[in-house]
């Protein structure tokens, strides 16, 4: 019976065959311990010379790191194993012998590991991060599908920039200029006017020359847009969504969280509702914390966000930012027009902003005025204006950055570990 490692719990005391790779091994006299992986998980194979004979035992001892093989044996429970099972090996068949595998069990520098990212992904730590990423994606689809949202795919090549052109990658689209998308939001607003509640999940690009542990050049965003939802409605969806994905990871990725040494008690506290503070309140708090140089109208940087987040055990919303700090499409507060109905959701433990969202302007004349104030081309945004011309309604939306969210939930320090092949300021390989 050929099975995967993830299926072994269904075959206790039965003989199975697993195709996989040798992650590591050790031997003690007449016993060899093979650390096997197959993509679905890790399991230890125990090879006893007395049980398998000279030939198979010699073969098992000679297998090199990352060689591919079929291993046949009896599945047994093992309370000492984090996985809970091991394989009493009866036969080993080498498929392909790996020679001089470059990533050995010793310590390696980050640049070396990034140069070998195509192989580094095979490590137990990277495997755990990718499984958590996958669970967050799975739970995302589950959450929005259960809430009646429709999945929509906005274009990656666009003719306009929702948040300014300074951080965009430009390209030629035959005889005109085009950009790699930095957000699908504007298109998602159009889809919300057609389908009510929609969400997208896709790659976005920012030509931002940043080297911080929070930034990638290419990253993935989940962007819901909701017709007839005001600012408060949107905040409720955001906190419910984040709570849902965290609890899903806790439930379905226990082994991976343990592999990463994640403090799950901190994650267990992540349940809606989340605390909220206004930009003004955050500014007063920062002044008390010694950040005397930041003034009203300045944006918050990583140190400011971290200082605010440290006061809470849950993610915290910072709301009502100055209009001057935010994109042209955000709805001003009707009681105070110098601020907009927006919020950034700041993750605990120094991981920074994971969500940005707002109520969108639904008044044609106000949006037209904002486009003029930002010196944007009215012709380029004519289609976006028309959404306010034909049956405009109040609507809201937000965007969650997947990689920062994975970093926070899995507890890894740098977002470069949260995407299979990261694109960084000075890295386009592999």
N, C-alpha and C positions, 0 to 999 in steps of 0.2 A: 504494500500500500504506500504510494508516494503522497506525502503530505507536506505542509509548510510548518515551520516552528510554531506559528501562532495557533495551529490546530492541535498541538500535542495533548492538550488537556482532554480531548475527546478520545484519545487512544492509549490511555494508561494500561500498562501490562500487555500491550500489543506490539507486534513487530511492524516497524514502519521504515520507509526510506525517505531521507531528506536531502535535497540538492542544495548545496550552499558553498560557502567559502570559509577558509580557516583564518579566523581573526587573530588567534594566538594559540600557544600550546605550552605544556610543561610535562615533564615525565619524572617518575620516581621509581627507579628500579624496574619493576615488571608491570607498572601501570602508566598509561599515558592519558593526559587530560587534554582534550581538543575543545577549544572555544570556537563554536560554529555560529555563523550568521547566514541568513538567507534573504534578508531584506524585510521579512515580516517580524523578525526578532532574533534573540540570541539564546543559545542553549549549550550546555557542556556535554560533550560526548566522552564517556569513560571507556578506555580500551584496556582490557586486562589480558596480558600475554597468555596466561594459562587457559583463557576461554577462547581466544581467537587463533592461537598458533603463531609460530615464528614469522611466517611470511607477512601476514596481515599486520602483526605488531610492528615489524620492521618498517612496513609501508607507512603506518600511522606515525611512527617516530620521525620519519624522513620528510613528511609533508612540510612545505615551506609556507610562510605567511602569505595569505591571500590566494593560495592555490584553490581552484574550484574542484569540488568532489561530491560524490554521492556517499552518504553514510547510512548504513542499515543497522538498526538496533531495536531494543525494547525500551519503550517509554516507561519511566518510573518517577514517582513523586519524590521530591527532595526538599525538605523543609529548610535546609541550609542555603539553598539557591534563592536569589531574589525573584527568579522566574517561577520557582516552585516545582520544576521538573528537570530531569536529566535523561540522557540516552545511554543505555548500556550497549556499547557498540559490538556488533557481530561481524561487520564487514566494512571495508573502506575501498572505494573506487575513485582514483584520481582522474579527473576530467582534463584539467590543464594545470601544469606546474608553473607557479609564479616564481620568477627569478629576480633577486635583488629588489624587492619591493621597497620604494624609497621612504615610506613613512613607517618607521620602526616604533616599537613600544617606548623608546626613549623620548625625551622632550625635544620639540622642534620650535623654531621661531615662527612668528605669525606670517612674515613674508614668504617663508618656505612653504608653509601650509596653504597660503593663498595661491601660490604658484602651482600647487598640486591639489587645488580645490576639487578637481574631478575624482581624486582618490581620497581626499580628506573626508568627503561625504560618507565614506564607508565606516568611519569611526563610530564608536558607541555613542559618544556625546552628540555628534552631528546627526546621527540616526534619530536620537531622542528629540532633538530640536525640530527636525523635519516631520516627525510623527505628530508633535504638538501643533506645528503649523497646519498640517493636514486636518487635524481635529478641529481647529478654529475655523477653517474653511468649511468643513462638513457642517459644523454647528451653525455657521452663518447662513448657509442655504436652508437649513432646517428651520431656523428662527424666522427668517423672512417669508419662507413659504407658508409656515404655520400662521403668520400674521396677514396673509393675503396679498403679499407683494408679488410683482411680476419681474422676473430677471430680464434685463435689457442690456445690450452691448453697444455702448457709444463708440464713435470712431476714434481711432488712435491718431490718424492724420487729420489735422484741423486747419481751418483758415483764420482762426482767431485765438486770442489768449484770454481766459477768464480772469486771470490774476496778474496781467501785465506781461510784457514780452522779454523782460530782462533775464528771466530764468528759463527760457524756452530754447529747445534745439530746433533750428530752422533747417529746411530742406527745400529743394525745388520740386514742385508738383507740376511736371511738364513745363508750362510757360508762366506759372505763377508761384508765389511763395506759400509754403505750408509749414506747419509746426508739429512736432511730436506732442501729444496731449499731456498737459500737466494736470488735467482734471476732466472728467466726463460730465461735470455738473450741469452745464448749460443745456446739453443735449438731454440729460435726464429730466430736467424741468419740462422740456417739450413732451417727453414721454409720459410724465406724470399728468399732464393735461389730457393725454389720450387714454391712460390706463389707471389713473388714480394714485396707486402706490407702487413704486418701482425701485429696483436696486440694481447696481452694476458691480461687477468685480473684474478688474483688469489692470494692466500695467500703466503707470504714469511716469513722466520724465521731468526732472528738474535740473536745469543747467546751473546749479548752485555750487560755487567753488568752496565747498565745506568739507572738512576732514574730521568732523566730530563723530563720536560713537553713535550718534542718533541719525546720521544722514546717509542716504544712498542716492545715486544719480537716477537709477531705475528702481521703482518700488511698486507695490500693488495696493490698490485702494478699493474699499467697499463704500459705495456712494448711494445711499437711499434718497429719494425725493418723494414728497407726499403732498398731494393736493388736499386743500381744506384743513391742513394742519398748521396751527400757529406755533409760535416759539415754544410755549410750554408743552404743547403736544409732542414736539420734536425731542425735547429734553427727556421726556418720559420714555420714548422709544429708545433713545441712546442708552440710558441707564439700564433698561431692561435687556437690551441687546448685549451690552458688555457683561452684565451679570450672567447671562445665559451662556456665553462662550467660556467664561471662566469656570463655571460650575460643570460644563461639559468636559473640559480638560481635566478637572479634578476627578470626575467620574470615570473617564475613559483612558486617561494617560497616567495612571498611578506609577507604573513601572518607569516610564520616561521621566517623570518628575523626580522620582527617587534617584535615577541615574544621574540627573543634573544636580542633585543635592538641593532641590528647591524647598524653601520653607513653605509648606502647604498651609500652615496655620494662617499665614498672611492672606493667601488666596481664598481661604474659606470665609473670610470676612467680606469678600466682594459680593455684596448683594444690594440691590436697589432698596431704598433711594440713596442717591449720592449727595454729599454736601455741596452747597453753592455759595460763592462769594462774588460780589461785583468787582469790576476793575478798580473802582474807587476804594473799596474795602481792601483789596489786595495791595493797592499802592500804600495805604496807611500801614498795613501789616509790614510791608517791606521796609518802610521808613523806620519802624520800631526795631526791625532786625538789623539796622545799620546800613541799609542800601540808600543812603541819603542822596546819591547822585541821580537817581531815577526820578523823573518828573512826569506830571500828567501829560499824556500824549505820547510818551515813550513806550515802545513795545517791550515785553518781558523777554529776557533771554533765559538760557538754561539755568544759570545760578538762581535767578528769581523764581522760576517755576519749581525748582527743587526745594527751595526754602519754603514755598507755600505748601507743596505736597507733603513735606515732612510733618506738617501739623495735622495730617489726616491719615487714617488707616485705609480709607477707600479713595478711589479716584475723586477729584474735586472739579466741579465746573467753575470756571472764571467767566463771568457774563458781562455784557454791556460794555464792550470796548469802545474807545473813541472812534468815531466815524472815519477819521483820517488814517487810522491804522488798517482798515479793512477794505476788501474789494468793493467795487461800485454797486454790486447787486444786493447788498444787505439792507434790510428794512430798518429805517431809523425808529427809535423808541418814540411813540407818539407823545409821550410826556416829557421827552428830553432829546431833542433832535441831534445833539452833538455826540450821542452814543447810538449804537445799533443793537438790534435784538439778535445777539450772537453769543456763542459760548465756545470756549476751548475746554476739552476734558483732559485734565492733567493726571497721569498715572502716578501711583505711589512709588517710592523707592528710587526716585531720581530718573525715571524713564521719560519724563517730559510729556508733551502734548501727543495724545493718540487720536483725538477727534477734534475737528473744527466744523462748526455748523452754524446755521442762522435761519431766521425767517427771511424769505426773499422779497424784494420789492415787487408788488403786484400792480402798482399804479403806473400807467403808461407815461404820463407826463413827468413823474418823478424819476423813473428809470431813464427817460430820454435826457433829462437834466444831468443825471449822474454820468451818463456816457459822455456828454459834452464836457463836464468838469474834469473827467479823467483823460480828455483829449483822445478818445477812442473814435474809430471810424463808424459813423452811423450806418453806412452802407454795409459794413461787415456784420454789424449787430442787428440789422433790420429784421432778420428772422426771429431773433430773440425778443425784440420789441413787439413783434406781432403776437407773441404769446399773451401780451397784456392788452392786445387790441380786440381779440376774439374770445370773449368769455373768460376774462381773467378772474382768478380766485386767490385768496390767501394760500400760500404754500411754503413749506420749509424742507430743509434737507441738511445732510451732513456727510462728511467723509472720514472714514477710519483708515489710518495707515496700518497695513497688515504687519509689516516687519517690526515696527516699534511695539505693536501689541504682542507679537510673538516673543520679542525680547523680554518684555515685562513679565508675561505669564510664565515663561520658561526660566527666567532669572539669569539669562546670559548678559554679559556686559555690553557687547557691541552688536549692532544690527547686521553686520556683515556675516554673522553666523546664522541669520534667520532666513536667508534666501539662498537657494541652491548655488547660483553663480552671481555673486554681488558685483555690481558696477559702481566703482568708487572713482574719486577724482583722478587718480593716476593708474587705474586698473581697468583694462578691457579684456584681460586674459585670465583664465581660459574662458 
